[in-house]
Amino acid sequence: MVEKTYATREVPLLPLRGMVVFPSTIVPLEVGREKSVRALEEAMNRDHKIFLATQKQVKIDEPSPDDIYDTGTVAEIKQIARLPGGTIRVVVEGVCRGRTTRFVTLEPHFSVEVQELYDDERRTSEIEALMRTLVQQYEQYVKVSKKIPAEALATVVGIKHPGRLADTIATQLPIKVEEKQDVLNAIYVKDRLEKVFALLNRETEVLELEKKINVRVRKQIERTQKEYYLREQMKAIQKELGDRDDRGATEAEEFREKVKEARLPEEVEERVLREIDRFEKMPSMSAEAVVSRTYIEWILAIPWQHETTDCLDLNVAQRILDEDHYGLDKVKERIIEYLAVRQLVSSMKGPILCFVGPPGVGKTSLARSIARALGRKFVRISLGGVRDEAEIRGHRRTYVGALPGRIIQGMKQAGSKNPVFLMDEIDKLTSDFRGDPASALLEVLDPEQNSAFSDHYIEMPFDLSKVMFITTANTTYSIPRPLLDRMETIYIPGYTEDEKLKIAQKFLVPKQIKEHGLSSSDVVISENAIYSVIRKYTREAGVRNLEREIAAICRKVATEVVKNHPGRVKVTVQSLNRYLGRPKYRYGVTSANNEVGVAVGVAVTEAGGDVMSIEVNLMKGKGQLILTGKLGDVMKESAQAGYSYIRANAKKLGVDEDFNEKYDIHIHIPEGAIPKDGPSAGIAMTTAMVSALSGTPVCHDVAMTGEITLRGKVLPVGGIKEKVLAAHRAGVKRMILPRENLKEADDIPQNVRREIDIRFVEHIDEVLEYALERPIRRSKGRPKKNTVPLGAMTLPSTTSIEYPITDNHPGS
């Protein structure tokens, strides 16, 4: 069948979003886009004809020609009105289909050349049959839908033109825009009638299914209401007769007996007895009775009065703590102090401690050891990823499946009101629209408030003042300040190599030998082999990976024992490759020779400390300072401060005063894939730059750390213990530290102090005097100051680091 076509015409184009307009339909539109408004104005200035075509994507505000369907409707503007805000309301009537042949203009509005397409109005017998079937199906759809008025059905039945019939029905169907566009694209009347019939048939089936579902749901609701009405009648009859549900009465009596045995606080006992009276009057199988029963059981399961007796023997507690953990003297000292005060004061509030340290240093296991030393029950909850306040405070009983929060659940698990309560990973708390759990913890961890902690489910105050709360965190910056202020923070730094060796020999090796079915007669791991595993196969502050590597050795030895029965296996440094493969990490060592422009810095990493070479090259240029090695902003600014100091004091330092006009300076710190940040490399970068500019080599056995100012002063930095240990591992013989860090020298192990000559300085001139191979030629310089060797000062008698490490970025 061939459709009758007319000549093309040029008309303005109005893109439509989320709708399709069919011929012979009258549709109101609201137009607000600038191009669309101009297209309307142009159509009004011509013959009121406009081409309506639908956008392919609704969200596009400025469509291009490719974003608009080719087939649309040529329409006539019937009415137009301007609304406040620049929007135009327009009523259009579809005239005929149209197909875009080309875009004439794109600005200031779309104007297209359209080929008008009119339907072939001849009605064959096949067309007539399709029309009758379509009308019958539409009548069935209207009966099922009940949303289409009878007038619409009468209108559709009276349509004699087959194309118009299909378009009218398609307009009224709640189908997708793409499906309506598919109908509009059907130019042949027969194809259009078939498409609309398929869509109408599908929508009718969907409506019939919805009707069946609604009937089934309605019946269920009616049955539930009927059961409720009958139950209420039964309750009324039982009340009149004085009868009760025997099962409910039996349970109620059991609950009352438990209340007598529990010795609850007066307020709690009164509340729970009222709840038992309510429960007794309820039908035993009703939903409300289940909620009430669960609530009573929770009240009776919580340890309101029961508490364990503390083991106050200081010697026993010290022995238990030493059995479980090596080192960690500050934490152990704090627990012994608590026990000493408990001996003098019969009743005191439980301490609230926060252990902060890198992963694997034993924070969680230490809390368990503290509970064993005190003779208390131990409870652990993980706060990592908790984002709902109800996790802490519980849900109110109005919610289905409501339960108490984790605090009350933990107390029930402990069975006493004075356990050691560990909250792991408190720095991993998050918050969202359901509330902020960190704010809910403010009451729990406040000694002045937690004696009357309120859980939403229990709805009665519970005394948490005798609980010893211990929290753990890797860092403190993500913990809200008000929450951190309520806790006593104890920092647990990473273990030194010697400490790791002792831990491996005393704890890890015997544990892994036992777990792998071996004995001390089957395997022995030498001390040097353990040192090699620590240095070349692990890089961590704790000992988790060290334990994994020891476990790997034990598995290999177990295999040898089963296969070959070799007798006692000795694991040495030479045989490590056979058990663990090639070393995984490069063990930091310094250069063997003095070099120009190369200084040795030290850094604090997540795995403790490490040495790093700082290299400087001079190139002909105009004073550009190039920094590479994945440096952070703070480290770049520190290099800039050293560069500025050298420029300002070039004459005094014996370097060319015009070097910034002749040379570019390139500072590079190797291992460029590792991020590095922090100000502590300031004096090392400055020393390397002075060495390169003056041609004076830097002593290879001198390591240094300290922040530099524009006046050349050396400011204190953090992580002194970790940095000195890293320098010691790398074979450094001399070290330069800021004078203000002298108070932290007592944290450095005695054996390290004896082997490294540590100098404390105040000014960069002292650094240069000590670090360079020979004194630089000065003009008129700063008077030479005496550096302070470690042995020349009286050290503090107590450990003084009680604050977090400042340079704790990887590679700082």
C-alpha positions, 0 to 999 in steps of 0.5 A: 500500500502506498501512502499519499504524499505532498510536497515538502515545506519548511517549518519551525521545529519544536523538540518535545521531551517525554511525550509524543503528539499524534495527528488529529489530537489536541494537546496543551504544551508548556514551552520554556526553552529559549530555542523553543520559544523562538520557534513558536514566535516564528510559527506565529509570524508565518502560518501557525504551522509548527513541526513537533518531534520528540527528543530521544533523551529526556535529560538533554536541555540543548538537543542537536539534530541527532538527538531528535527523531526524524518522524513527527507531527505537523501541527497547527497552533490554536491558542497561545498565552504567556505565563509569568517567568517567560514560559508560554502555554500553547494548544496545538492540533496535530494535522498530519505525520511528517518526516524531516528531510534536512535541517535548514537552520539551527539558530536562533531556532531549529527550522526543518524541511518536512515531507508531509505524510497523509494516510491512505483512507481506502478501507480494504476488508483486512483493514476493516477486520483489524479496526473491528478487532481493535475496537473490541479489544479497546472496549475490553481494556476500558472495562478492566481499566476503569480509568477511561471515561465512557465518553472516550469509548464512545468517541473511539467507536465513532471513528471511521478512519483507520489511521485516526483510530490507531492514533487515538487509541495509542494516545490514551495508552499508558505506554513508554515514549519509545513505543508511542514513537514506534506507532508514529513511525508506522506510516502504513495504516495496516502496520499501525493498526497491528502495532496498536493492537499488540500494545493494547492486548499487552496492557489489557493482560497487565490490568487483568493481572493487577486486578487479580492481585488486588482481589487477593490482597483485599481478601487477605486484609479482610481475613486479618480484620475478621481474626482481629475482631474475633480475638477482641470478642474472645478477650471481652468474653474471657474478661466477663467470665473471669477466665485467662489464657492458661499458657500466658498465665504460666509464662507470666508466673515464670517471669515473676519468679525470675524477677524475684531472683534477679534482685532488680533495681526498684524502678526496673522491677516496678516497670517489668512487673507492669509489663508482665501484667500486660503480657498476661492479659494478651492472647499468647499467639498475638503479635503484641504478646511476642513483642512484650515477651521479648522485651521482658526476656531482655530486661531479665537477661541484663546484669543489673546488679551482678559484677565480678570481683577484681583481681587486685594483686599487682604482681599477678596482674603484671605477670599475666600482662608480661606473659601475653605481650612483650614491651608495651610498658606504658599500657601495662603501667597504666593498668597497674596504676588502676589496680593500685588505686582500686586497692585504696578506693573501694569504688571508682569509675572505670577508666576509658582508654583509647589505644592508638597505633598502627595495625598489628601491634597488639591493641586488640589482644592487649585488651583481652589480656587486660581482662584476664589480668583483672579477672573480668569478663571480656566483650568485643564489638567492632565499630568499623563501618557502623553508620546507624545510631540505632546500632549503639542506642537500639531501636524503639519497640514500635519497630518490627524486630526491634532489639537493644543496641550493641552496648546493652547486647554486649552487657548481656553477653558479658553477664556482669556490669563491670566487664572489659568492653573493647570497641574496636576500630573506633576511627572507622565510624561513619555517619549518614541520614540514619544518624551519627553513631559517634555522637551516640558514643559521647554518652557511653564514653563520658564518665559523668553521664554513663552511669545512666545510659539510656537505650531506646529499646530498654527505655530505662537508665543502665549503669555503665560507670563500672565498665572498663571501656577500651577503644582502638584506632589506627589514627586519631584525626578521623575521631571527632574531637568531643569523642576523643576528649572523653578518652585517655589516649595511649599511643602504641608505636611500632615495634623495633627490630629487637622487640620484634625478634623477642616477640618472635622468639618468645611468642610467634615461633613456639605458637606456629610450631605448635599449630603446625603439629611440630615440636622444638625437636623438629625445627629451630629458626636461628636468630639471624634468620628471624632478623632477615625475615623482619628486614627483607620479607616484612615491612610493617609496624606490627608483627602480623606479616612476620607471623605469616612468614614464620607460619610459611616456614613451618608449613614447608618444614612440616612437608619435609618432615612428612616426606623425608623425616630429615630429623631436626631442621635448622632454618638459617639465613642461607636457607630462607630463599628455599622456604620464603622465596626471594626477599620482598623488600629492599633493606635500606642502606646508605651509600659507601662513599661521600658524594656531592649533592647527596644527603641521607634523610630519615622518614616515618612510614606505616611500617616504622622508619626508613632512610632515604637518599636526597639527590640534588643536581645542578643544570644550566638554567634560570633558577628553576627549582624542580622537585620530583619523587611524588612529594606532598605540598608540605615537603615541597614548601620545605624545599622552597624554604631551604632554597630561599635561605640559601639565596638569602645567605649565599655569600655567607655560605660560600656559594655563587650569589648569582647561582639562581640566574645561572642554574636550575636545581633539581631535587629528587627523592628515589622510590618515586611511586611512594608518596612522601610528605612532611617538613622533616626533610628540610635540613637534609634537602638544604644540606644537599643543595649547599653541597651541590652549589659549593662542590663539597661532598656530604658525609655518607655516614651522617643522617639528619632530620629537622624542619628548616625556617627562612632564618635557618633555624632547625625546628623539632619533628616527630617520630624520633625513635622510629627515625633513629632506629631506621638510621641504626639499621642502615649502618649510620654512625652519626645523626643530626636531630633538632635540639628541641627533640632532646627531651625524646632521647630517652625513648631511644634504646640504650644499645642504639645510643651507644652505637650512633653519635647523635648531635642536637642542633639549633641552626642549619650552620651547625648542620653544615659544619657537621655533615659536610666533608670539609668546612665551606669557605665563608665570607663573614659567617654566623659565629660557630656554635657547638653542637650538643652530643647526646652524651653531653646533656642530662637526659630526662628521667622519665619518658616524655613522648605523650603526643602523636607522631606529626610526620606520619605520612608514608615517606615523610 
